[in-house]
Amino acid sequence: MIIDAHLHTWDTAEVGIGWLAAAGLPPRAPIPDDTGARRYVLVEAAADERWHETEWLLALARRDGRVHGVVAAAALDGPRTAAELDQLADTAEVVGVRRLLQDGHPFEPPGLLEGLRILADRAMPFDACVRAHELPALTRLLDRVPELVVVLDHMGKPPVRDREAMRRWESDLAEVAELPNVYCKLSGLAAECRDDTELDSVTDHVVGRALEVFGAGRCLVGSDRPVSQTSLDWCERVLGLVPDADRARVAHDNAAAIYRRTR
């Protein structure tokens, strides 16, 4: 059994997602028909209207038994944060919340910190999506909310073509891993690479570094499909790098423990 902890699915005929076309992504992305036993955590995709997307994902989760749960979008720093998070926390299929912080979102506003504390009070995990150079700011922010369970998406998006930036990523990843409440998704690397050849050349090093600093007890696997596209099964590729004794934790157990269904 594998829990793919990071799958995107959409249908732009139902939910508007303005950035997809410019990124060269298809207008429709259904749950893939994988062979074998696999379940999915569906992750929000920065739709134009987040509540519309959440309702669409929840409807899909309720009719498709392969869906383990939904990581829904939330603003976290608005006047209705508490009410919005209460509504999400009362929805069985919602297993976490994501607020995109990458590309210049300020990490210092008191409203964001308060929103994360409210999220922790609701015992809901937070998916943190940042780029490599933003890892230090994220670490400083999360150090102030030690009670919050955090999942770092995509290993912090390592800049694989910049040798000096990769050295900084390794150091910064180790620093965020020092926070015991932070977990790491072994996901999203294909989106940082030009093609499968480049992906293959960096996978062992990048995934190995994440496993080294977080340990298998705090890593989980996710495909990031279809934003990340590979010719091989990414989840199987990653699990092949994990020692046999740890494979069940990375493949299934950690995701099941973090993304708990309320009923």
Secondary structure as GFF3:
##gff-version 3
##sequence-region A 1 263
A	DSSP	beta_strand	2	7	.	.	.	ID=ss1
A	DSSP	beta_strand	10	11	.	.	.	ID=ss2
A	DSSP	beta_strand	28	29	.	.	.	ID=ss3
A	DSSP	beta_strand	38	43	.	.	.	ID=ss4
A	DSSP	alpha_helix	50	63	.	.	.	ID=ss5
A	DSSP	beta_strand	67	73	.	.	.	ID=ss6
A	DSSP	alpha_helix	81	89	.	.	.	ID=ss7
A	DSSP	beta_strand	94	100	.	.	.	ID=ss8
A	DSSP	alpha_helix	110	121	.	.	.	ID=ss9
A	DSSP	beta_strand	126	129	.	.	.	ID=ss10
A	DSSP	three_ten_helix	132	134	.	.	.	ID=ss11
A	DSSP	alpha_helix	135	142	.	.	.	ID=ss12
A	DSSP	beta_strand	150	152	.	.	.	ID=ss13
A	DSSP	three_ten_helix	153	156	.	.	.	ID=ss14
A	DSSP	alpha_helix	163	177	.	.	.	ID=ss15
A	DSSP	beta_strand	182	186	.	.	.	ID=ss16
A	DSSP	three_ten_helix	189	192	.	.	.	ID=ss17
A	DSSP	alpha_helix	196	214	.	.	.	ID=ss18
A	DSSP	three_ten_helix	216	218	.	.	.	ID=ss19
A	DSSP	beta_strand	219	221	.	.	.	ID=ss20
A	DSSP	alpha_helix	234	239	.	.	.	ID=ss21
A	DSSP	three_ten_helix	244	246	.	.	.	ID=ss22
A	DSSP	alpha_helix	247	248	.	.	.	ID=ss23
A	DSSP	pi_helix	249	253	.	.	.	ID=ss24
A	DSSP	alpha_helix	254	258	.	.	.	ID=ss25
###
